[in-house]
């Protein structure tokens, strides 16, 4: 392997026994401390989640990337890790769910542990110590020794009194040989609250940066930051088959040099985007112009539209009342403008949306269908999206990977594509295509099928 295909990236993955252990809080506090100490920090999230990377970006003021083994594959994950770490001193990766939880109930495939294996990244285990003292030790022992090979290199104790923390830390290091990097006492109040799709978004939390700063200072009082840096520095070099950018993986000769402008909906209602997707479009020659379907009077002067997921159900009235925006989208659609929409964007393009309180509002109406809250997750998890019918972006039989996570359903989900779970045991139909509009529930990962993105850009 050529030397220029190998990169040294000091890095660490913050994991936990289960969701709710404090991964996001500890990750944000650590990144904040590292930044305050003068380090250039790169942020990543294991898995397909959109919201945790928003908190990372709020702390660092730089984009956070997803590292997802199903969507991107091992080589794609390494490529994102290299690209996102360029110029940084340390990369901090937030894990997903429990450390060993994978794509199935009995599988570790795609788990935080799997990501550590595939990228040779050391892990630090965050343990919520509420209601425990000595029981903390066998819990840590089980998690630290379960994997083969072992990748957990340190521990952070969360939600624990200083007195117990100091006593139990000495026992952990004595019995398990694992360093306790630090501990965080109980934080009063809930900094991060949740709703039906997960955590509320950073901009909805008053004084979020001040709150994270306060937590970071509490953590700093009991943190061996130099030990964290030492663990991160031991990470193996990242080796790639090819360091060329993901944008034109197999089709360099087809990448356009002419700038195509893409209007990207970005506001309180639409904010779920994979950084790799946006970068891929830019590498293919797109200039991104962000706009707000809530606040702007119309779409910008662009050649294409991308309307991502988010929370349109929380802003249905505001979206419906912005008639000039709706009219500009209708005009663009009738003129044949290429439009991609997913999940929340799919709901917005249909005729009506019923909000979480049961009020129904008129939407853009360029697609058939009415949407409503079901109160339960629909088709949750990873999907292979394969075209049932020819359309401008995904020819018959071609497949792109994605992820679904939504509590809404519609009266017209479409039948242009067939969605399969990775296990191949479940499938359903979805996606509407009207003219040059392609819209459905799945959040697509464009680098899994670069031709899809190129067709959108080339038109």
C-alpha positions in Angstrom: 0.0 0.0 0.0 1.4 3.4 -1.0 2.3 5.8 1.8 0.0 8.5 0.5 -2.9 6.1 1.0 -2.2 5.9 4.7 -3.2 8.6 7.2 -2.3 9.0 10.9 -5.5 10.3 12.7 -5.4 10.5 16.5 -9.0 9.5 17.4 -11.3 7.9 20.0 -14.8 6.6 20.0 -17.1 7.5 23.0 -19.3 4.5 23.6 -21.8 3.4 26.4 -23.6 0.3 27.5 -26.9 1.7 26.3 -28.7 4.8 25.0 -29.3 7.4 27.7 -25.9 6.9 29.4 -24.8 10.4 28.5 -22.8 9.8 25.3 -23.9 13.0 23.6 -23.4 15.1 26.7 -19.9 13.7 27.4 -18.9 13.9 23.7 -20.0 17.5 23.4 -18.3 18.4 26.7 -15.0 16.7 25.6 -15.0 18.4 22.3 -15.7 21.7 23.9 -12.8 21.2 26.3 -10.4 20.1 23.6 -11.3 23.1 21.5 -10.8 25.5 24.5 -7.4 24.0 25.0 -6.4 25.0 21.5 -7.0 21.7 19.7 -8.5 21.4 16.2 -11.2 18.8 16.7 -13.0 16.7 14.1 -16.4 15.3 15.0 -18.2 12.2 13.8 -21.3 10.1 14.7 -21.5 6.3 14.3 -24.6 5.3 12.5 -27.3 7.2 10.5 -28.4 9.8 13.2 -28.8 13.4 12.1 -29.4 15.2 15.4 -26.3 14.3 17.4 -24.1 15.7 14.6 -26.0 19.0 14.9 -24.9 19.2 18.5 -21.3 18.5 17.5 -21.5 21.3 14.9 -23.0 23.7 17.5 -20.0 23.1 19.8 -17.3 23.1 17.1 -18.8 25.3 14.4 -17.6 22.8 11.9 -19.6 20.0 10.2 -19.9 16.6 11.8 -19.9 13.5 9.6 -21.7 10.2 9.9 -19.6 7.0 9.9 -22.1 4.3 8.9 -20.8 0.9 7.8 -24.1 -0.2 6.1 -24.6 3.0 4.1 -20.9 3.6 3.2 -19.1 0.3 3.7 -15.7 0.0 5.4 -13.8 1.9 2.6 -16.4 4.7 2.5 -16.3 5.1 6.3 -12.5 5.3 6.2 -12.8 7.9 3.4 -15.2 10.0 5.4 -12.9 9.7 8.4 -9.9 10.9 6.4 -11.8 13.7 4.7 -13.4 14.9 7.9 -10.2 14.8 9.9 -8.1 16.8 7.5 -6.2 19.5 9.4 -7.4 18.3 12.9 -5.4 17.3 16.0 -7.9 14.7 17.2 -11.1 13.1 16.0 -13.9 12.4 18.4 -16.5 9.8 17.3 -19.8 9.5 19.2 -21.1 5.9 19.3 -24.6 4.7 18.7 -27.0 2.8 21.1 -25.2 0.2 23.2 -21.6 -0.5 22.3 -22.3 -4.0 20.8 -25.8 -3.3 19.3 -25.8 -3.8 15.6 -28.3 -4.0 12.7 -30.1 -7.0 14.2 -30.9 -8.1 17.8 -28.2 -10.8 17.7 -25.7 -9.0 15.4 -22.8 -6.7 16.1 -22.6 -5.8 12.4 -22.7 -2.0 12.1 -22.3 -1.4 15.8 -20.0 1.0 17.5 -17.8 -2.0 18.3 -17.8 -3.0 14.7 -16.8 0.6 13.7 -13.9 0.4 16.1 -12.8 -2.9 14.5 -13.1 -1.7 10.9 -11.3 1.6 11.6 -8.9 0.3 14.3 -10.2 3.0 16.7 -9.8 2.8 20.5 -13.0 3.3 22.6 -13.7 5.0 25.9 -16.7 3.6 27.8 -19.1 6.1 29.4 -21.0 4.5 32.3 -24.1 6.0 33.9 -23.4 5.1 37.5 -26.8 6.1 38.9 -27.9 3.7 41.6 -24.5 1.8 41.6 -21.3 1.7 43.5 -19.2 -1.5 43.4 -21.6 -3.0 40.8 -19.9 -0.6 38.4 -16.8 -2.8 38.3 -18.4 -6.0 37.0 -20.4 -4.0 34.5 -17.3 -2.4 33.1 -15.5 -5.8 33.2 -18.2 -7.4 31.1 -18.2 -4.7 28.4 -14.4 -4.4 28.3 -13.7 -8.1 28.0 -16.6 -9.1 25.8 -15.1 -8.1 22.5 -12.4 -10.0 20.7 -10.2 -8.1 20.1 -10.6 -5.8 23.0 -10.9 -2.1 22.0 -12.1 -0.3 25.2 -9.0 1.6 26.5 -10.5 3.8 29.2 -13.6 4.7 31.2 -15.5 7.9 32.0 -18.0 7.6 35.0 -21.1 9.7 34.6 -23.8 10.7 37.1 -21.8 9.8 40.2 -20.8 11.6 43.4 -17.2 12.7 43.7 -16.6 10.7 46.8 -17.8 7.4 45.3 -16.1 8.2 42.0 -12.6 8.6 43.6 -12.9 5.4 45.6 -14.3 3.3 42.8 -11.9 4.6 40.2 -9.0 3.2 42.2 -10.7 -0.2 42.4 -11.5 -0.2 38.6 -7.9 0.5 37.7 -6.6 -2.0 40.3 -8.9 -4.9 39.3 -9.4 -4.3 35.6 -6.3 -2.4 34.5 -8.4 0.2 32.7 -7.7 3.9 33.3 -10.6 6.0 34.6 -10.1 9.1 32.5 -12.5 11.1 34.5 -16.0 11.4 36.0 -18.9 13.8 35.8 -21.1 14.5 38.8 -24.9 14.5 38.4 -26.0 17.4 36.2 -29.1 19.2 37.4 -31.9 19.4 34.9 -32.2 17.8 31.5 -30.0 19.6 29.0 -31.0 17.3 26.2 -34.7 16.5 25.9 -36.4 14.2 23.4 -39.4 14.1 21.1 -40.7 11.5 18.7 -37.7 11.5 16.3 -35.1 11.7 19.1 -33.4 14.7 20.8 -34.7 18.1 20.3 -32.5 20.2 18.0 -29.7 22.4 19.4 -31.3 25.7 18.5 -34.4 24.8 20.5 -32.4 24.6 23.8 -32.0 28.1 25.4 -28.3 28.9 26.0 -27.1 25.5 24.8 -23.5 26.6 24.4 -23.4 28.1 27.9 -24.9 24.8 29.3 -22.4 22.7 27.6 -19.6 25.0 28.8 -20.8 24.6 32.3 -20.8 20.8 32.0 -17.4 20.8 30.3 -15.9 22.8 33.3 -17.4 20.3 35.7 -15.9 17.5 33.7 -12.6 19.3 33.4 -12.2 19.3 37.2 -12.0 15.5 37.2 -10.6 14.7 33.8 -7.2 13.4 32.7 -7.2 15.0 29.3 -3.7 14.0 28.6 -4.7 10.4 29.1 -7.5 10.8 26.5 -5.0 12.3 24.1 -2.6 9.4 24.7 -5.3 6.8 24.0 -6.3 8.7 20.8 -2.7 8.8 19.7 -2.4 5.1 19.8 -5.0 4.6 17.1 -3.7 2.8 14.1 -3.1 4.6 10.8 -6.1 4.6 8.5 -5.3 2.8 5.2 -7.4 3.3 2.1 -7.4 1.5 -1.2 -7.7 4.8 -3.0 -7.6 8.3 -1.5 -9.4 10.0 -4.3 -12.5 11.8 -3.2 -15.8 9.9 -2.9 -17.6 12.2 -5.3 -16.5 10.4 -8.5 -15.6 7.0 -7.2 -16.2 5.1 -10.4 -17.2 7.7 -12.9 -14.6 10.5 -12.8 -15.0 11.1 -16.5 -18.7 11.9 -16.1 -18.3 14.6 -13.4 -19.4 17.9 -14.8 -17.2 20.9 -14.7 -20.1 23.4 -15.2 -21.6 24.8 -12.0 -25.2 23.6 -11.3 -27.0 25.5 -8.6 -28.9 23.4 -6.1 -31.4 25.0 -3.7 -31.2 23.2 -0.3 -34.1 23.7 2.1 -32.5 24.5 5.5 -34.4 25.8 8.5 -36.3 24.7 11.6 -38.5 22.4 9.5 -35.9 20.9 7.2 -32.4 20.2 8.5 -31.6 16.5 8.2 -28.7 16.1 5.7 -25.7 13.8 5.5 -22.6 15.9 5.1 -21.2 13.3 2.7 -24.3 13.9 0.4 -23.8 17.6 0.3 -20.1 17.3 -0.3 -20.7 14.7 -3.1 -23.0 17.1 -4.9 -20.3 19.9 -4.7 -17.6 17.5 -6.0 -19.8 16.8 -8.9 -20.0 20.5 -9.8 -23.0 21.7 -7.7 -23.1 25.1 -6.0 -25.4 24.8 -3.0 -27.8 27.7 -2.1 -29.6 27.3 1.2 -33.1 28.7 1.7 -35.9 28.5 4.2 -39.4 27.3 3.2 -40.7 28.9 6.4 -39.1 32.3 6.2 -38.2 33.1 2.6 -40.7 34.4 0.1 -39.6 31.9 -2.6 -37.0 29.5 -3.7 -33.6 31.1 -4.8 -32.6 31.2 -8.5 -31.4 27.6 -8.9 -31.4 24.7 -11.3 -32.3 22.0 -8.8 -34.1 21.6 -5.5 -33.2 19.3 -2.5 -35.7 19.2 0.4 -34.5 17.0 3.2 -36.1 15.6 6.3 -36.8 17.3 9.6 -39.9 18.4 11.5 -42.4 19.9 9.0 -45.2 18.6 11.3 -44.1 21.1 14.0 -44.2 24.0 11.6 -47.2 22.9 9.4 -49.1 26.2 9.9 -46.0 28.4 9.1 -45.2 26.3 6.0 -48.8 26.4 4.8 -49.1 30.2 5.3 -46.0 30.9 3.2 -48.1 31.0 0.0 -45.4 32.7 -2.1 -42.9 29.9 -1.3 -45.4 27.2 -2.1 -46.3 29.0 -5.4 -42.6 29.2 -6.3 -42.2 25.4 -5.7 -45.3 24.6 -7.7 -43.9 26.8 -10.6 -40.5 25.1 -10.4 -42.2 21.6 -10.5 -44.5 22.5 -13.4 -41.4 23.8 -15.3 -39.7 20.4 -14.9 -37.1 21.4 -12.4 -35.3 18.3 -10.9 -36.4 17.9 -7.3 -35.4 15.4 -4.7 -37.3 15.2 -1.4 -37.1 12.8 1.5 -39.2 12.1 4.6 -40.2 15.6 5.8 -39.6 17.0 2.4 -41.9 14.2 1.0 -44.6 15.3 3.3 -44.2 19.0 2.4 -44.6 18.2 -1.4 -47.9 16.4 -0.9 -51.3 18.0 -0.7 -52.0 18.1 3.0 -50.2 17.6 6.3 -52.0 16.9 9.6 -49.9 18.1 12.5 -49.3 16.4 15.8 -52.4 18.1 17.3 -54.7 17.0 14.6 -54.9 20.3 12.6 -54.7 19.8 8.8 -52.9 22.3 6.5 -52.4 22.7 2.8 -48.9 21.9 1.6 -47.2 22.4 -1.8 -49.5 19.9 -3.5 -47.1 18.9 -6.3 -47.5 15.3 -5.3 -50.6 13.3 -4.5 -51.3 12.3 -0.9 -52.1 13.5 2.6 -50.0 12.7 5.6 -50.8 12.0 9.3 -49.1 11.0 12.6 -49.4 7.3 13.3 -47.9 7.3 16.8 -45.4 4.6 16.0 -42.3 4.1 14.0 -42.9 3.1 10.4 -40.3 0.8 8.7 -37.6 1.8 11.1 -34.0 1.0 10.1 -31.7 0.5 7.1 -33.1 -0.2 3.6 -32.0 -1.0 0.1 -34.0 1.1 -2.2 -34.4 -0.5 -5.6 -36.3 1.0 -8.6 -39.5 -0.9 -9.6 -40.0 1.5 -12.4 -37.8 3.7 -14.6 -37.4 7.2 -13.4 -35.0 10.1 -14.1 -32.6 9.2 -11.2 -32.7 5.4 -10.5 -33.1 3.1 -13.5 -35.1 -0.1 -13.2 -33.3 -2.6 -10.9 -30.6 -0.1 -9.7 -30.2 0.1 -5.9 -29.2 2.9 -3.5 -28.9 2.5 0.3 -30.8 4.5 2.9 -32.4 4.7 6.3 -36.0 5.2 7.4 -37.1 6.7 10.7 -40.6 8.3 10.8 -43.8 8.4 12.8 -45.8 9.7 9.9 -47.5 7.9 7.0 -49.3 9.1 3.9 -52.2 8.1 1.8 -50.0 7.9 -1.2 -46.5 6.4 -0.5 -46.0 5.5 -4.2 -44.7 2.4 -5.8 -41.7 3.6 -7.9 -39.2 1.8 -5.6 -39.1 -1.4 -3.5 -37.5 -1.1 -0.1 -35.8 -4.2 1.4 -34.4 -4.7 4.9 -30.7 -5.7 4.8 -31.8 -9.2 6.0 -33.9 -9.5 2.9 -36.8 -10.8 5.0 -39.1 -7.7 4.7 -40.0 -5.4 1.8 -42.5 -2.8 0.9 -43.1 -0.3 -1.9 -42.7 3.5 -1.8 -41.6 6.7 -3.6 -43.5 8.9 -6.0 -42.1 10.3 -9.2 -44.0 13.1 -11.0 -42.1 14.7 -13.8 -38.7 15.3 -12.4 -39.7 15.0 -8.8 -38.4 12.0 -6.9 -39.7 11.7 -3.3 -40.1 9.2 -0.6 -39.5 8.4 3.1 -36.0 7.0 3.0 -33.0 9.2 3.8 -30.7 8.2 0.9 -26.9 8.0 1.1 -25.7 9.2 -2.3 -22.1 7.8 -2.2 -23.6 4.3 -2.1 -24.7 5.0 -5.7 -22.8 8.0 -7.1 -24.7 7.6 -10.5 -27.9 8.6 -8.7 -26.4 11.9 -7.6 -24.8 12.5 -11.1 -28.2 12.0 -12.8 -29.7 14.6 -10.5 -26.8 17.1 -11.2 -26.7 16.4 -15.0 -30.4 16.5 -15.4 
